[in-house]
């Protein structure tokens, strides 16, 4: 499948950062037995990956702005374009030697998502999407799953951890979804959750308290794979609200309805 110039730039950056993460990931299990633990090492791996992405993208498209998990906002000379970068989505998985993590890069043009790349180096899975051009997994076109009933669906979610998110609301959502879905999954990487929805591996996904870099590339992938993405109120303010709900048309609608239910 021929790729556009901008996707090639993003793929090169993601895969170079991914190779760095893969090398670091190989050392994590060795560090599990140390007294200090691997936390500092993983933080360094995260920063190294972000520095690689920033350098690669800046060289290819000088002047574009950045919004990055570690580096925050970097204003460029070109106000029309902005990169959204998560160099290591799934840090806790990485920390514990679980091979579900990814580099996520998205590009906005005048506030509209136009390209996205998500790369899981541990599984060598490359997800790409471009506005109007479809979504692909290792160059094979992706489509969202066709299931129409929550009772047949596997739904992904995020579960807020210590010190983050509204645990009470999350438990209500989980209880309501458990009562209607065939299965609930928690992968630990919102970027890959959304990529899995685009690939038809999961039928839907919801999570709250996300940052734009967590979901930007995945939002575009789901849409380009024929799916629907909104915030939990059904609007398009995902970056402002931090909430995202995704699926095909039927599952997305049913999931929104489920998430609006009160505590059982």
C-alpha positions in Angstrom: 0.0 0.0 0.0 1.5 3.3 -1.0 1.7 5.8 1.9 1.5 9.6 1.7 4.6 11.6 2.5 3.2 12.7 5.9 2.4 9.2 7.0 5.9 8.1 6.0 7.3 10.8 8.2 5.2 9.7 11.1 5.9 6.0 10.6 9.6 6.6 10.5 9.4 8.6 13.8 7.2 6.1 15.5 9.3 3.1 14.5 12.6 4.7 15.5 11.1 5.5 18.9 9.7 2.0 19.0 13.1 0.4 18.4 14.4 2.4 21.4 11.5 1.3 23.6 11.9 -2.3 22.5 15.6 -2.3 23.6 14.6 -0.7 26.9 11.7 -3.1 27.3 14.1 -6.0 27.1 15.9 -4.7 30.2 12.8 -4.1 32.3 12.5 -7.7 33.6 16.1 -7.6 34.7 15.3 -4.5 36.8 12.3 -6.0 38.5 14.5 -7.7 41.1 16.4 -4.6 42.1 15.5 -2.8 45.3 15.0 0.5 43.6 12.8 -1.0 40.9 12.5 0.0 37.2 10.4 3.1 37.7 13.2 5.6 37.0 14.5 3.5 34.1 11.1 3.5 32.5 10.8 7.3 32.9 14.1 7.6 31.1 12.8 5.3 28.3 9.7 7.4 27.9 11.7 10.6 27.6 14.2 9.1 25.2 11.3 7.9 22.9 9.7 11.4 23.0 13.1 13.1 22.2 13.4 10.8 19.1 9.9 11.5 17.9 10.3 15.3 18.4 13.7 15.3 16.6 12.4 13.2 13.7 9.2 15.2 13.2 11.0 18.6 13.6 13.5 17.7 11.0 10.9 16.6 8.5 8.4 19.4 9.2 10.2 22.3 10.8 7.8 24.9 12.3 5.0 22.5 13.3 3.8 22.9 16.9 3.8 20.0 19.4 1.6 18.9 22.3 3.5 16.1 24.0 3.0 14.0 27.2 6.4 14.8 28.6 7.4 17.9 26.9 4.1 19.7 27.0 3.4 22.5 24.5 6.1 23.5 22.0 5.0 26.4 19.8 6.2 26.4 16.2 6.2 29.0 13.5 3.3 27.2 11.7 0.1 27.8 13.7 -1.9 25.6 11.3 -0.3 22.3 12.2 0.2 20.5 15.5 1.7 17.2 16.4 0.1 15.3 19.4 2.6 12.8 20.8 2.4 10.1 23.4 5.9 8.4 23.3 4.8 5.5 25.6 1.1 4.9 26.0 0.8 2.0 28.5 3.6 2.9 30.8 2.4 0.6 33.6 2.3 -2.3 31.3 5.8 -1.5 30.1 6.9 -1.2 33.7 5.7 -4.7 34.5 6.9 -6.4 31.4 3.5 -6.6 29.7 3.9 -6.2 25.9 0.9 -3.9 25.4 2.2 -0.4 24.9 2.6 1.9 22.0 4.0 5.1 20.4 1.1 7.3 19.4 1.5 10.3 17.0 -1.4 12.4 15.5 -1.3 15.4 13.3 -3.9 18.2 13.4 -4.4 20.7 10.6 -6.4 23.8 11.6 -7.8 21.9 14.5 -8.8 18.8 12.5 -7.2 15.4 12.9 -5.7 14.5 9.5 -3.2 11.7 10.2 -2.5 9.2 12.9 0.1 6.4 13.6 0.2 4.0 16.5 3.0 1.5 16.8 3.4 -1.4 19.2 7.0 -2.4 19.0 6.6 -5.5 21.2 4.2 -7.0 18.7 5.5 -5.2 15.6 2.0 -3.9 14.8 1.8 -0.6 12.9 -1.6 1.2 12.7 -2.0 4.1 10.3 -4.8 6.3 9.3 -5.2 9.4 7.1 -8.3 11.6 6.8 -10.3 10.3 3.9 -7.8 7.6 3.1 -8.9 4.7 5.4 -7.1 3.0 8.3 -4.6 0.1 8.1 -2.9 -2.5 10.3 0.5 -3.4 8.8 -0.9 -2.2 5.4 -4.1 -4.2 5.6 -7.2 -2.2 5.6 -9.1 -2.1 8.9 -12.9 -2.1 9.5 -14.8 -1.9 12.7 -16.6 -5.0 13.7 -20.2 -5.5 12.5 -21.8 -6.7 15.7 -24.9 -4.7 16.6 -25.9 -5.9 20.1 -24.0 -5.2 23.3 -24.9 -8.7 24.4 -22.6 -10.0 21.6 -19.9 -7.3 22.0 -16.5 -7.2 23.8 -16.0 -3.7 25.1 -12.7 -2.1 26.2 -12.4 0.4 29.0 -9.9 2.1 31.3 -10.1 1.7 35.1 -8.8 4.7 37.0 -5.9 3.9 39.3 -4.6 5.3 42.5 -4.9 9.1 42.6 -6.6 9.5 39.2 -10.1 9.6 37.9 -13.5 9.3 39.5 -13.6 5.8 41.0 -17.2 5.9 42.0 -18.4 6.9 38.5 -16.1 4.3 37.0 -17.6 1.6 39.1 -21.2 2.6 38.1 -20.2 2.5 34.4 -18.5 -0.8 34.8 -21.4 -2.3 36.6 -23.9 -1.1 34.0 -21.7 -2.3 31.1 -21.0 -5.7 32.7 -24.7 -6.3 32.8 -25.1 -5.8 29.1 -21.9 -6.7 27.3 -20.5 -10.1 26.4 -17.2 -9.1 27.9 -15.2 -6.2 29.3 -11.5 -5.8 28.7 -8.9 -3.5 30.2 -5.7 -3.4 28.0 -3.9 -0.6 29.7 -3.3 1.6 26.6 -6.1 3.9 25.4 -4.3 4.3 22.0 -4.3 0.5 21.5 -7.8 0.2 22.7 -9.0 2.5 20.0 -6.8 0.8 17.4 -8.3 -2.5 18.4 -11.8 -1.1 17.9 -10.7 0.1 14.4 -9.3 -3.3 13.7 -12.5 -5.1 14.8 -10.8 -6.8 17.7 -13.0 -5.1 20.2 -16.5 -3.9 19.4 -16.4 -0.7 21.5 -14.4 1.3 24.0 -15.0 4.0 26.6 -12.7 5.8 29.0 -12.6 9.1 31.0 -9.8 11.3 32.3 -7.7 11.0 29.1 -5.4 13.5 27.6 -5.5 14.5 23.9 -2.3 12.7 23.1 -3.8 9.4 24.5 -6.6 9.3 22.0 -5.9 11.6 19.1 -4.5 9.0 16.7 -7.0 6.4 17.8 -10.0 8.7 17.2 -9.0 9.2 13.6 -8.4 5.4 13.1 -11.8 4.4 14.4 -13.5 7.0 12.1 -11.5 6.0 9.1 -12.3 2.3 9.8 -16.0 3.2 9.6 -16.7 3.8 13.3 -18.1 6.5 15.5 -16.3 8.4 18.2 -17.7 11.0 20.6 -17.3 12.1 24.2 -19.6 10.4 26.8 -22.4 13.1 26.2 -22.4 12.3 22.5 -20.5 15.5 21.6 -17.2 16.2 19.9 -15.4 17.7 22.9 -13.2 14.7 23.6 -10.0 16.8 24.2 -11.8 19.1 26.6 -13.9 16.6 28.5 -11.2 13.8 28.5 -13.9 11.2 27.7 -14.2 9.0 24.7 -16.8 6.5 23.5 -16.2 4.5 20.3 -17.7 1.7 18.3 -19.7 1.0 15.1 -22.9 3.0 14.8 -25.1 0.6 16.7 -22.6 -0.3 19.5 -21.6 3.4 19.9 -25.3 4.4 20.4 -25.9 1.5 22.8 -22.8 2.2 24.8 -23.7 5.9 25.2 -27.1 4.9 26.5 -25.5 2.5 28.9 -23.1 5.1 30.2 -25.9 7.5 30.9 -27.6 5.1 33.3 -27.6 5.8 37.0 -26.2 3.3 39.6 -28.1 0.0 39.5 
